[in-house]
Amino acid sequence: MTGEKKPTGEPATTGAPESRARRSFGQMAKSRLARVFAGTFLVAFVSRLLVLGMTIIVARQLSPSGYGLFTFATGTAFLCAQFAGLGWPALMSRLIPILRVQENWPALRSLLRWGDTIVLLGSLVAFTLVFVAMTLPGFDKELQAGLALTLILIFPTALTLSRRSQLAGARRPVIGIIFDETIPPAAVILITIVADLSEALPILITYGTFAALGTVFSTYFFRRALPKQTWEAAPVGNVRAWTVMALPLLMGMSAKLVMNRLDILMLGPLANLAEVGYFGAAFRITYLLTFPQIVMMQIVTPLLAESIGSGEERQMWRHFRTAIIFSLATALPASIVLCIYSGPIATTIFGGDFAQSAAPLSILALSQAVSALTIPLAGLLIAIGKGAKYGQINLIALVTNVGLNFAFIPSYGAVGAAMSSMIAVVLMFCLQAHSVFRARNNILESKHNLGLDDVKNASGT
């Protein structure tokens, strides 16, 4: 009616989006989420610096080809570990907070037991396949050496990734980061400097040993992070239903992670290990660009799932909106700096032998800025039950990346791999944004899409 006053606190129409953004940041700055994020961000920042420090020291100790061998082995082990879990680590990080809210201890116990079993069996299968591949007659000697080193890392990498996802679901992401990305690279830095290691084998053994120790300690802290009722309950769950939920997550998350490592794997046979070294050095620098968004989503993604589970749609959108703004603000400025000064940055950090990393660094810097925006989009798609759509989008981007690698790498080497990644990431962002826009009016269906009814039925409640 004319003259009717707006309720107190209602934002004016003019400048409403900006006011909502300021209000979202103001509310989050005073919340427990902000305190958790600050602690997690600090630890993640230190861990990324340690990973970069490890990269610099290893690259300077080895030649570009030697560093390429190191990068090939660690990248292949990571991919094996990702597929070994069949999507269960990602599933557990989403379902652990929901089952805790429901106090569904039998289902939670069953989820954790089957998750660990599947990761172990998957790791065994991956180990066997890599071993068989490296023993095939006529296999390239350099790649054979890389696969032999990969075997050292498969089990510790798979178990550490699983524990990190579980700890994120239990709202203990800091512990997962410490034992996954802090202690192993710190140990490599220390031992490489003290012992003056100059070969990839002892460096990888050091990394694998401390990753295995991290798995043991993270298991201990994870058990303490969950209520004792979890471990006292008799496991009751529907493994088939959970597997159906996990596989789309495997396809989606693995496709994205494979894209980050696929260029390294394809550069080896399509070019040479020196090109792997140039690309790996550039990628490690840009790797810093996305860690703030990953940290944010490790905290926000379980909250998105909780918001959906409790029907708090407005709160869910507030978390998502803040994550998008944060991603843009933290990725774009650094990306521009890296793109402009790629040459001096590459040679200053890694030395003159890595001058050819400058060109792929410029392209990857822009690519990672776009990739930073896909992180909150992916978290929301999964939270609203669009895991299958998320998987389809990432698979399309992965296939695009593979095709472009075959076209570009033989002629352009590391630069061609970087070009392929950028095109695929831009495609992924466009498709994800379109899917979120189309799903914005169907959020109320998310509780069903997440399979919460199946979870309850599986536990007999």
Buried (B, 14 or more C-beta within 10 A) or exposed (E): EEEEEEEEEEBEEEEEEEEBBEBBBEBBEEEEBBEBBEBBBEBBBBBBBBBBBBBBBBBBBBBBBBBBBBBBBBBBBBBBBBBBBBBBBBBBBBBBBBBBEBEBBBBBBBBBEBBBEBBBEBBBEBBEEBBEEBEEEEEEEBBEBBBBBBBBBBBBBBBBBBBBBBBBBBBBBBBBBBBBBBBBBBBBBEBBEEEEBEEBBBBBBBBBBBBBBBBEBBBEBBEEBBEEEBEEBEBBBBBEBBBBBBBBBBBBBBBBBBBBBBBBBBBBEBBBBBBBBBBBBBBBBBBBBBBBBBBBBBBBBBBBBBBBBEEBBEBBBBBBBBBBBBBBEBBBEBBEEBBEBBBEBBBEBBBEBBEBBBBBBBBBBBBBBBBBBBBBBBBBBBBBBBBBBBBBBBBBBBEBBBEBBEEBBEEBBBBBBBBBBBBBBBBBBBBBBEBBEEBEEEBEEBBEBBBBEBBBEBBEE
